[in-house]
Amino acid sequence: MPNKKVLPVMKYTDIKGNIGNGKPTILAFGMTHCYSCIAMSKVFSQVLEEHPKFQIYSMDGQKERLVSRDICKLKEMPTQIFFDASGEEVFRHTGAYKKAVVDIILKKYGFE
């Protein structure tokens, strides 16, 4: 049975120091009233259950507007930004994915 939990929403100031700490990181930007954003949060929650060492953080794109708009240059939600272990952005996607597609992306970009 797939996990139906969502990721806890984090503050960028609390997690920004983890980007580039030697582990790949995903920032998943969304909004609490967005169906696709909630669906992605559930997918990433399931990924974290299978891979607890991954760093996957849910960000509220509205509450973190300065980060989402000015730092990350986002225009739409949901958007996921994938960083390698050194903190370099390696992939970015806007919209929702099924878990099988996320698994392929994770493997391609070294999340193992």
C-alpha positions in Angstrom: 0.0 0.0 0.0 1.6 3.3 -1.0 2.4 5.9 1.7 -0.2 8.6 1.8 1.7 11.0 4.1 3.1 14.3 3.0 6.5 15.7 3.8 6.6 18.3 6.6 7.0 21.8 5.3 10.4 23.2 6.2 11.8 26.7 6.3 14.6 27.5 3.8 16.7 29.1 6.6 16.6 25.8 8.5 17.8 23.6 5.7 19.9 25.8 3.3 23.1 24.7 5.1 22.4 21.1 4.2 22.7 21.8 0.4 26.2 20.7 -0.6 27.0 18.9 2.7 28.1 15.7 0.8 24.6 14.3 0.3 22.4 14.9 -2.7 19.4 17.2 -1.9 16.0 17.8 -3.3 13.9 21.0 -2.6 10.3 20.4 -3.5 8.4 23.7 -3.8 4.7 23.6 -3.6 1.6 25.2 -2.1 -0.7 23.7 0.5 -3.9 24.1 -1.6 -2.4 22.7 -4.8 -3.4 19.1 -5.7 -0.2 18.4 -7.8 2.0 19.8 -5.0 0.4 17.5 -2.4 0.7 14.6 -4.8 4.5 15.3 -5.2 4.9 15.6 -1.4 3.3 12.2 -1.0 5.7 10.7 -3.6 8.7 12.2 -1.9 7.5 11.0 1.5 7.4 7.5 0.0 10.9 7.9 -1.4 12.2 9.0 2.0 10.6 6.0 3.6 12.6 3.8 1.2 15.8 5.9 1.4 15.9 7.6 4.8 19.4 9.0 4.2 18.1 11.2 1.3 17.7 14.9 2.0 14.3 15.9 0.6 12.7 19.0 1.8 9.2 20.4 1.2 9.1 24.2 0.8 6.0 26.3 0.8 6.3 28.4 -2.3 4.1 31.2 -1.0 5.5 31.5 2.5 9.0 31.2 1.0 8.3 33.6 -1.8 11.7 35.4 -1.7 13.4 32.0 -1.9 11.2 30.5 -4.6 11.0 33.7 -6.7 14.2 35.5 -6.2 16.8 32.8 -5.3 15.4 29.8 -7.2 13.7 31.8 -10.0 10.6 29.7 -9.9 7.5 30.7 -11.9 5.2 27.7 -11.3 4.4 25.2 -8.6 5.1 22.4 -8.0 8.8 22.6 -8.9 11.5 20.2 -7.7 15.2 21.2 -7.7 17.7 18.4 -7.5 21.2 19.2 -6.1 24.2 16.9 -6.2 26.4 16.2 -3.1 28.5 19.3 -3.7 25.4 21.5 -3.9 25.3 22.0 -7.7 21.9 22.0 -9.3 21.7 19.0 -11.6 18.0 18.9 -12.5 14.8 20.9 -12.2 11.3 19.9 -13.0 7.9 21.8 -12.9 4.8 19.7 -12.4 4.0 16.4 -10.8 5.6 13.0 -11.4 4.6 9.4 -10.6 7.0 7.7 -8.3 8.4 5.4 -11.0 9.6 8.5 -12.9 11.1 10.0 -9.7 13.0 6.7 -9.2 14.5 7.0 -12.7 15.6 10.6 -12.1 17.1 9.8 -8.7 19.2 7.0 -10.2 20.3 9.1 -13.1 21.5 11.9 -10.9 23.3 9.8 -8.3 20.8 9.5 -5.5 21.7 6.0 -4.3 
